[in-house]
């Protein structure tokens, strides 16, 4: 799946979810991949990635649940495209 496979649609991100969205987007190259495709994000990359975004430890903790929801949805979408 490439960016060209995605329709050009704008989506609104709620203010409360914005930090998690920024982190998820910045983690876009940090997927762990097995023989069947992506299996999840590399969680060890979260702290340094969040730090580069200027996020504090408390903000990372608050964003983690939303990040996992986005990860699960992305995995579902990726599995459907197989």
Biopython code that builds the backbone (N, CA, C, O; Angstrom):
import numpy as np
from Bio.PDB.StructureBuilder import StructureBuilder

atoms = [
    (1, "UNK", "N", (0.850, -1.169, 0.000)),
    (1, "UNK", "CA", (0.000, 0.000, 0.000)),
    (1, "UNK", "C", (0.898, 1.234, 0.000)),
    (1, "UNK", "O", (1.843, 1.324, 0.783)),
    (2, "UNK", "N", (0.606, 2.149, -0.851)),
    (2, "UNK", "CA", (1.360, 3.396, -0.923)),
    (2, "UNK", "C", (0.409, 4.571, -0.732)),
    (2, "UNK", "O", (-0.809, 4.398, -0.726)),
    (3, "UNK", "N", (0.961, 5.747, -0.579)),
    (3, "UNK", "CA", (0.142, 6.950, -0.416)),
    (3, "UNK", "C", (-0.759, 7.143, -1.635)),
    (3, "UNK", "O", (-1.869, 7.659, -1.507)),
    (4, "UNK", "N", (-0.292, 6.732, -2.817)),
    (4, "UNK", "CA", (-1.089, 6.881, -4.030)),
    (4, "UNK", "C", (-2.350, 6.021, -3.990)),
    (4, "UNK", "O", (-3.316, 6.312, -4.696)),
    (5, "UNK", "N", (-2.353, 4.963, -3.171)),
    (5, "UNK", "CA", (-3.527, 4.098, -3.040)),
    (5, "UNK", "C", (-4.629, 4.736, -2.198)),
    (5, "UNK", "O", (-5.768, 4.269, -2.209)),
    (6, "UNK", "N", (-4.301, 5.784, -1.482)),
    (6, "UNK", "CA", (-5.256, 6.424, -0.589)),
    (6, "UNK", "C", (-5.944, 7.585, -1.285)),
    (6, "UNK", "O", (-5.293, 8.367, -1.977)),
    (7, "UNK", "N", (-7.248, 7.705, -1.109)),
    (7, "UNK", "CA", (-7.951, 8.837, -1.717)),
    (7, "UNK", "C", (-7.546, 10.150, -1.040)),
    (7, "UNK", "O", (-7.215, 10.172, 0.145)),
    (8, "UNK", "N", (-7.577, 11.217, -1.793)),
    (8, "UNK", "CA", (-7.265, 12.536, -1.250)),
    (8, "UNK", "C", (-8.495, 13.070, -0.512)),
    (8, "UNK", "O", (-9.361, 13.706, -1.113)),
    (9, "UNK", "N", (-8.563, 12.810, 0.772)),
    (9, "UNK", "CA", (-9.685, 13.227, 1.596)),
    (9, "UNK", "C", (-9.122, 13.910, 2.832)),
    (9, "UNK", "O", (-8.188, 13.403, 3.453)),
    (10, "UNK", "N", (-9.677, 15.037, 3.185)),
    (10, "UNK", "CA", (-9.263, 15.722, 4.403)),
    (10, "UNK", "C", (-10.112, 15.237, 5.568)),
    (10, "UNK", "O", (-11.320, 15.037, 5.435)),
    (11, "UNK", "N", (-9.464, 15.051, 6.710)),
    (11, "UNK", "CA", (-10.147, 14.620, 7.923)),
    (11, "UNK", "C", (-9.800, 15.579, 9.049)),
    (11, "UNK", "O", (-8.678, 16.075, 9.143)),
    (12, "UNK", "N", (-10.755, 15.821, 9.873)),
    (12, "UNK", "CA", (-10.529, 16.684, 11.026)),
    (12, "UNK", "C", (-10.006, 15.838, 12.178)),
    (12, "UNK", "O", (-10.507, 14.743, 12.434)),
    (13, "UNK", "N", (-9.002, 16.348, 12.864)),
    (13, "UNK", "CA", (-8.463, 15.674, 14.047)),
    (13, "UNK", "C", (-8.860, 16.510, 15.257)),
    (13, "UNK", "O", (-8.575, 17.706, 15.321)),
    (14, "UNK", "N", (-9.515, 15.869, 16.207)),
    (14, "UNK", "CA", (-9.912, 16.582, 17.419)),
    (14, "UNK", "C", (-8.677, 17.064, 18.172)),
    (14, "UNK", "O", (-7.638, 16.405, 18.168)),
    (15, "UNK", "N", (-8.802, 18.208, 18.810)),
    (15, "UNK", "CA", (-7.665, 18.803, 19.525)),
    (15, "UNK", "C", (-7.082, 17.845, 20.561)),
    (15, "UNK", "O", (-5.865, 17.785, 20.734)),
    (16, "UNK", "N", (-7.941, 17.098, 21.251)),
    (16, "UNK", "CA", (-7.456, 16.156, 22.270)),
    (16, "UNK", "C", (-6.619, 15.038, 21.671)),
    (16, "UNK", "O", (-5.740, 14.495, 22.340)),
    (17, "UNK", "N", (-6.881, 14.691, 20.424)),
    (17, "UNK", "CA", (-6.167, 13.595, 19.767)),
    (17, "UNK", "C", (-4.956, 14.081, 18.965)),
    (17, "UNK", "O", (-4.199, 13.263, 18.442)),
    (18, "UNK", "N", (-4.765, 15.384, 18.862)),
    (18, "UNK", "CA", (-3.699, 15.913, 18.017)),
    (18, "UNK", "C", (-2.299, 15.418, 18.416)),
    (18, "UNK", "O", (-1.542, 15.008, 17.536)),
    (19, "UNK", "N", (-1.921, 15.440, 19.708)),
    (19, "UNK", "CA", (-0.581, 14.938, 20.057)),
    (19, "UNK", "C", (-0.381, 13.476, 19.645)),
    (19, "UNK", "O", (0.681, 13.119, 19.134)),
    (20, "UNK", "N", (-1.381, 12.638, 19.859)),
    (20, "UNK", "CA", (-1.274, 11.232, 19.469)),
    (20, "UNK", "C", (-1.194, 11.092, 17.957)),
    (20, "UNK", "O", (-0.449, 10.254, 17.449)),
    (21, "UNK", "N", (-1.950, 11.899, 17.239)),
    (21, "UNK", "CA", (-1.902, 11.857, 15.785)),
    (21, "UNK", "C", (-0.522, 12.253, 15.280)),
    (21, "UNK", "O", (0.022, 11.595, 14.394)),
    (22, "UNK", "N", (0.046, 13.309, 15.824)),
    (22, "UNK", "CA", (1.388, 13.740, 15.417)),
    (22, "UNK", "C", (2.408, 12.633, 15.681)),
    (22, "UNK", "O", (3.287, 12.374, 14.860)),
    (23, "UNK", "N", (2.278, 11.986, 16.836)),
    (23, "UNK", "CA", (3.195, 10.904, 17.182)),
    (23, "UNK", "C", (3.001, 9.717, 16.236)),
    (23, "UNK", "O", (3.979, 9.144, 15.757)),
    (24, "UNK", "N", (1.760, 9.348, 15.964)),
    (24, "UNK", "CA", (1.476, 8.244, 15.051)),
    (24, "UNK", "C", (2.056, 8.530, 13.669)),
    (24, "UNK", "O", (2.669, 7.658, 13.054)),
    (25, "UNK", "N", (1.863, 9.734, 13.192)),
    (25, "UNK", "CA", (2.373, 10.103, 11.873)),
    (25, "UNK", "C", (3.902, 10.057, 11.851)),
    (25, "UNK", "O", (4.497, 9.605, 10.873)),
    (26, "UNK", "N", (4.532, 10.523, 12.923)),
    (26, "UNK", "CA", (5.991, 10.516, 12.992)),
    (26, "UNK", "C", (6.546, 9.088, 13.108)),
    (26, "UNK", "O", (7.694, 8.835, 12.746)),
    (27, "UNK", "N", (5.739, 8.178, 13.605)),
    (27, "UNK", "CA", (6.153, 6.778, 13.754)),
    (27, "UNK", "C", (5.900, 5.972, 12.480)),
    (27, "UNK", "O", (6.037, 4.749, 12.495)),
    (28, "UNK", "N", (5.539, 6.618, 11.398)),
    (28, "UNK", "CA", (5.115, 5.906, 10.185)),
    (28, "UNK", "C", (6.177, 4.982, 9.602)),
    (28, "UNK", "O", (5.844, 4.078, 8.835)),
    (29, "UNK", "N", (7.429, 5.184, 9.942)),
    (29, "UNK", "CA", (8.486, 4.295, 9.445)),
    (29, "UNK", "C", (8.933, 3.290, 10.504)),
    (29, "UNK", "O", (9.941, 2.606, 10.323)),
    (30, "UNK", "N", (8.196, 3.197, 11.601)),
    (30, "UNK", "CA", (8.625, 2.361, 12.723)),
    (30, "UNK", "C", (7.739, 1.131, 12.926)),
    (30, "UNK", "O", (7.474, 0.738, 14.062)),
    (31, "UNK", "N", (7.284, 0.528, 11.837)),
    (31, "UNK", "CA", (6.466, -0.678, 11.928)),
    (31, "UNK", "C", (7.341, -1.911, 12.047)),
    (31, "UNK", "O", (8.344, -2.042, 11.346)),
    (32, "UNK", "N", (6.959, -2.808, 12.933)),
    (32, "UNK", "CA", (7.592, -4.132, 12.986)),
    (32, "UNK", "C", (6.863, -4.982, 11.960)),
    (32, "UNK", "O", (5.635, -4.964, 11.873)),
    (33, "UNK", "N", (7.639, -5.726, 11.187)),
    (33, "UNK", "CA", (7.067, -6.488, 10.089)),
    (33, "UNK", "C", (7.496, -7.946, 10.195)),
    (33, "UNK", "O", (8.667, -8.253, 10.420)),
    (34, "UNK", "N", (6.520, -8.837, 10.027)),
    (34, "UNK", "CA", (6.791, -10.266, 9.985)),
    (34, "UNK", "C", (6.526, -10.783, 8.585)),
    (34, "UNK", "O", (6.326, -10.004, 7.653)),
    (35, "UNK", "N", (6.526, -12.089, 8.441)),
    (35, "UNK", "CA", (6.332, -12.672, 7.117)),
    (35, "UNK", "C", (4.959, -12.344, 6.540)),
    (35, "UNK", "O", (4.790, -12.321, 5.321)),
    (36, "UNK", "N", (3.985, -12.092, 7.396)),
    (36, "UNK", "CA", (2.645, -11.784, 6.927)),
    (36, "UNK", "C", (2.370, -10.298, 6.783)),
    (36, "UNK", "O", (1.252, -9.903, 6.453)),
    (37, "UNK", "N", (3.374, -9.473, 7.026)),
    (37, "UNK", "CA", (3.198, -8.028, 6.932)),
    (37, "UNK", "C", (3.395, -7.354, 8.283)),
    (37, "UNK", "O", (4.012, -7.920, 9.185)),
    (38, "UNK", "N", (2.871, -6.157, 8.412)),
    (38, "UNK", "CA", (3.026, -5.370, 9.645)),
    (38, "UNK", "C", (2.358, -6.074, 10.816)),
    (38, "UNK", "O", (1.257, -6.610, 10.688)),
    (39, "UNK", "N", (3.042, -6.067, 11.968)),
    (39, "UNK", "CA", (2.486, -6.681, 13.175)),
    (39, "UNK", "C", (2.289, -5.670, 14.296)),
    (39, "UNK", "O", (1.669, -5.984, 15.312)),
    (40, "UNK", "N", (2.806, -4.471, 14.123)),
    (40, "UNK", "CA", (2.625, -3.436, 15.131)),
    (40, "UNK", "C", (3.758, -2.433, 15.083)),
    (40, "UNK", "O", (4.760, -2.632, 14.395)),
    (41, "UNK", "N", (3.585, -1.366, 15.816)),
    (41, "UNK", "CA", (4.624, -0.345, 15.898)),
    (41, "UNK", "C", (5.749, -0.810, 16.809)),
    (41, "UNK", "O", (5.528, -1.599, 17.729)),
    (42, "UNK", "N", (6.940, -0.326, 16.555)),
    (42, "UNK", "CA", (8.088, -0.598, 17.414)),
    (42, "UNK", "C", (7.998, 0.362, 18.600)),
    (42, "UNK", "O", (8.376, 1.529, 18.501)),
    (43, "UNK", "N", (7.495, -0.145, 19.714)),
    (43, "UNK", "CA", (7.259, 0.723, 20.877)),
    (43, "UNK", "C", (8.548, 1.313, 21.435)),
    (43, "UNK", "O", (8.509, 2.357, 22.087)),
    (44, "UNK", "N", (9.688, 0.671, 21.195)),
    (44, "UNK", "CA", (10.943, 1.236, 21.695)),
    (44, "UNK", "C", (11.296, 2.540, 20.982)),
    (44, "UNK", "O", (12.126, 3.307, 21.471)),
    (45, "UNK", "N", (10.673, 2.798, 19.832)),
    (45, "UNK", "CA", (10.923, 4.040, 19.093)),
    (45, "UNK", "C", (10.025, 5.180, 19.556)),
    (45, "UNK", "O", (10.226, 6.324, 19.147)),
    (46, "UNK", "N", (9.042, 4.892, 20.397)),
    (46, "UNK", "CA", (8.111, 5.945, 20.830)),
    (46, "UNK", "C", (8.814, 7.057, 21.611)),
    (46, "UNK", "O", (8.673, 8.224, 21.246)),
    (47, "UNK", "N", (9.572, 6.741, 22.678)),
    (47, "UNK", "CA", (10.183, 7.843, 23.447)),
    (47, "UNK", "C", (11.097, 8.757, 22.626)),
    (47, "UNK", "O", (10.966, 9.977, 22.721)),
    (48, "UNK", "N", (12.028, 8.207, 21.814)),
    (48, "UNK", "CA", (12.860, 9.148, 21.060)),
    (48, "UNK", "C", (12.093, 9.922, 19.990)),
    (48, "UNK", "O", (12.399, 11.084, 19.724)),
    (49, "UNK", "N", (11.109, 9.290, 19.385)),
    (49, "UNK", "CA", (10.303, 9.984, 18.382)),
    (49, "UNK", "C", (9.502, 11.105, 19.035)),
    (49, "UNK", "O", (9.455, 12.223, 18.522)),
    (50, "UNK", "N", (8.876, 10.803, 20.159)),
    (50, "UNK", "CA", (8.102, 11.810, 20.884)),
    (50, "UNK", "C", (9.003, 12.945, 21.362)),
    (50, "UNK", "O", (8.608, 14.110, 21.333)),
    (51, "UNK", "N", (10.194, 12.608, 21.796)),
    (51, "UNK", "CA", (11.141, 13.629, 22.241)),
    (51, "UNK", "C", (11.490, 14.578, 21.100)),
    (51, "UNK", "O", (11.586, 15.789, 21.301)),
    (52, "UNK", "N", (11.681, 14.023, 19.895)),
    (52, "UNK", "CA", (11.983, 14.875, 18.739)),
    (52, "UNK", "C", (10.812, 15.795, 18.390)),
    (52, "UNK", "O", (11.000, 16.848, 17.781)),
    (53, "UNK", "N", (9.600, 15.385, 18.783)),
    (53, "UNK", "CA", (8.422, 16.233, 18.569)),
    (53, "UNK", "C", (8.240, 17.253, 19.689)),
    (53, "UNK", "O", (7.348, 18.099, 19.631)),
    (54, "UNK", "N", (9.095, 17.164, 20.708)),
    (54, "UNK", "CA", (9.004, 18.087, 21.836)),
    (54, "UNK", "C", (7.996, 17.667, 22.886)),
    (54, "UNK", "O", (7.619, 18.469, 23.741)),
    (55, "UNK", "N", (7.552, 16.414, 22.830)),
    (55, "UNK", "CA", (6.567, 15.929, 23.808)),
    (55, "UNK", "C", (7.262, 15.597, 25.126)),
    (55, "UNK", "O", (8.374, 15.068, 25.143)),
    (56, "UNK", "N", (6.597, 15.912, 26.213)),
    (56, "UNK", "CA", (7.082, 15.576, 27.549)),
    (56, "UNK", "C", (6.557, 14.197, 27.938)),
    (56, "UNK", "O", (5.612, 13.692, 27.333)),
    (57, "UNK", "N", (7.174, 13.596, 28.947)),
    (57, "UNK", "CA", (6.796, 12.246, 29.375)),
    (57, "UNK", "C", (5.297, 12.134, 29.666)),
    (57, "UNK", "O", (4.668, 11.148, 29.279)),
    (58, "UNK", "N", (4.722, 13.125, 30.338)),
    (58, "UNK", "CA", (3.293, 13.091, 30.659)),
    (58, "UNK", "C", (2.450, 13.092, 29.384)),
    (58, "UNK", "O", (1.443, 12.388, 29.304)),
    (59, "UNK", "N", (2.860, 13.880, 28.387)),
    (59, "UNK", "CA", (2.126, 13.934, 27.126)),
    (59, "UNK", "C", (2.193, 12.597, 26.389)),
    (59, "UNK", "O", (1.220, 12.179, 25.760)),
    (60, "UNK", "N", (3.340, 11.931, 26.470)),
    (60, "UNK", "CA", (3.489, 10.622, 25.830)),
    (60, "UNK", "C", (2.548, 9.621, 26.498)),
    (60, "UNK", "O", (1.860, 8.856, 25.822)),
    (61, "UNK", "N", (2.524, 9.635, 27.808)),
    (61, "UNK", "CA", (1.647, 8.732, 28.558)),
    (61, "UNK", "C", (0.185, 8.979, 28.194)),
    (61, "UNK", "O", (-0.583, 8.035, 28.005)),
    (62, "UNK", "N", (-0.192, 10.248, 28.097)),
    (62, "UNK", "CA", (-1.573, 10.588, 27.757)),
    (62, "UNK", "C", (-1.926, 10.197, 26.319)),
    (62, "UNK", "O", (-3.075, 9.860, 26.035)),
    (63, "UNK", "N", (-0.955, 10.239, 25.422)),
    (63, "UNK", "CA", (-1.203, 9.939, 24.009)),
    (63, "UNK", "C", (-1.138, 8.446, 23.704)),
    (63, "UNK", "O", (-1.608, 8.017, 22.650)),
    (64, "UNK", "N", (-0.569, 7.653, 24.594)),
    (64, "UNK", "CA", (-0.301, 6.247, 24.295)),
    (64, "UNK", "C", (-1.560, 5.451, 23.954)),
    (64, "UNK", "O", (-1.551, 4.668, 23.004)),
    (65, "UNK", "N", (-2.633, 5.636, 24.705)),
    (65, "UNK", "CA", (-3.869, 4.899, 24.416)),
    (65, "UNK", "C", (-4.373, 5.230, 23.011)),
    (65, "UNK", "O", (-4.710, 4.330, 22.241)),
    (66, "UNK", "N", (-4.423, 6.510, 22.683)),
    (66, "UNK", "CA", (-4.892, 6.916, 21.349)),
    (66, "UNK", "C", (-3.962, 6.380, 20.255)),
    (66, "UNK", "O", (-4.423, 5.977, 19.187)),
    (67, "UNK", "N", (-2.668, 6.377, 20.523)),
    (67, "UNK", "CA", (-1.710, 5.829, 19.569)),
    (67, "UNK", "C", (-2.002, 4.350, 19.302)),
    (67, "UNK", "O", (-1.945, 3.898, 18.159)),
    (68, "UNK", "N", (-2.313, 3.607, 20.354)),
    (68, "UNK", "CA", (-2.611, 2.183, 20.193)),
    (68, "UNK", "C", (-3.912, 1.965, 19.424)),
    (68, "UNK", "O", (-4.026, 1.003, 18.664)),
    (69, "UNK", "N", (-4.886, 2.842, 19.612)),
    (69, "UNK", "CA", (-6.138, 2.748, 18.846)),
    (69, "UNK", "C", (-5.840, 2.973, 17.365)),
    (69, "UNK", "O", (-6.346, 2.243, 16.512)),
    (70, "UNK", "N", (-5.024, 3.978, 17.059)),
    (70, "UNK", "CA", (-4.654, 4.251, 15.666)),
    (70, "UNK", "C", (-3.863, 3.087, 15.080)),
    (70, "UNK", "O", (-4.062, 2.714, 13.924)),
    (71, "UNK", "N", (-2.975, 2.520, 15.872)),
    (71, "UNK", "CA", (-2.186, 1.369, 15.433)),
    (71, "UNK", "C", (-3.097, 0.191, 15.085)),
    (71, "UNK", "O", (-2.930, -0.438, 14.040)),
    (72, "UNK", "N", (-4.053, -0.105, 15.952)),
    (72, "UNK", "CA", (-4.970, -1.223, 15.715)),
    (72, "UNK", "C", (-5.790, -1.003, 14.447)),
    (72, "UNK", "O", (-5.985, -1.931, 13.663)),
    (73, "UNK", "N", (-6.263, 0.205, 14.249)),
    (73, "UNK", "CA", (-7.048, 0.505, 13.052)),
    (73, "UNK", "C", (-6.189, 0.398, 11.797)),
    (73, "UNK", "O", (-6.637, -0.128, 10.778)),
    (74, "UNK", "N", (-4.959, 0.893, 11.869)),
    (74, "UNK", "CA", (-4.057, 0.795, 10.723)),
    (74, "UNK", "C", (-3.758, -0.663, 10.391)),
    (74, "UNK", "O", (-3.736, -1.039, 9.219)),
    (75, "UNK", "N", (-3.529, -1.484, 11.409)),
    (75, "UNK", "CA", (-3.288, -2.912, 11.173)),
    (75, "UNK", "C", (-4.487, -3.576, 10.516)),
    (75, "UNK", "O", (-4.327, -4.404, 9.620)),
    (76, "UNK", "N", (-5.686, -3.218, 10.956)),
    (76, "UNK", "CA", (-6.901, -3.764, 10.366)),
    (76, "UNK", "C", (-6.988, -3.379, 8.885)),
    (76, "UNK", "O", (-7.267, -4.227, 8.037)),
    (77, "UNK", "N", (-6.755, -2.131, 8.584)),
    (77, "UNK", "CA", (-6.817, -1.663, 7.196)),
    (77, "UNK", "C", (-5.749, -2.351, 6.351)),
    (77, "UNK", "O", (-6.020, -2.769, 5.225)),
    (78, "UNK", "N", (-4.533, -2.472, 6.891)),
    (78, "UNK", "CA", (-3.463, -3.125, 6.140)),
    (78, "UNK", "C", (-3.781, -4.596, 5.879)),
    (78, "UNK", "O", (-3.471, -5.122, 4.810)),
    (79, "UNK", "N", (-4.397, -5.252, 6.853)),
    (79, "UNK", "CA", (-4.727, -6.675, 6.676)),
    (79, "UNK", "C", (-5.836, -6.867, 5.646)),
    (79, "UNK", "O", (-5.869, -7.890, 4.963)),
    (80, "UNK", "N", (-6.741, -5.903, 5.525)),
    (80, "UNK", "CA", (-7.811, -5.986, 4.540)),
    (80, "UNK", "C", (-7.305, -5.798, 3.122)),
    (80, "UNK", "O", (-7.944, -6.243, 2.168)),
    (81, "UNK", "N", (-6.170, -5.149, 2.978)),
    (81, "UNK", "CA", (-5.654, -4.871, 1.634)),
    (81, "UNK", "C", (-4.811, -6.016, 1.080)),
    (81, "UNK", "O", (-4.293, -5.920, -0.033)),
    (82, "UNK", "N", (-4.672, -7.087, 1.840)),
    (82, "UNK", "CA", (-3.879, -8.235, 1.375)),
    (82, "UNK", "C", (-4.655, -9.068, 0.388)),
    (82, "UNK", "O", (-4.145, -10.073, -0.107)),
]
sb = StructureBuilder()
sb.init_structure("model")
sb.init_model(0)
sb.init_chain("A")
sb.init_seg("    ")
for serial, (resi, resn, name, xyz) in enumerate(atoms, 1):
    if name == "N":
        sb.init_residue(resn, " ", resi, " ")
    sb.init_atom(name, np.array(xyz, "f"), 0.0, 1.0, " ", f" {name:<3s}", serial, name[0])
structure = sb.get_structure()
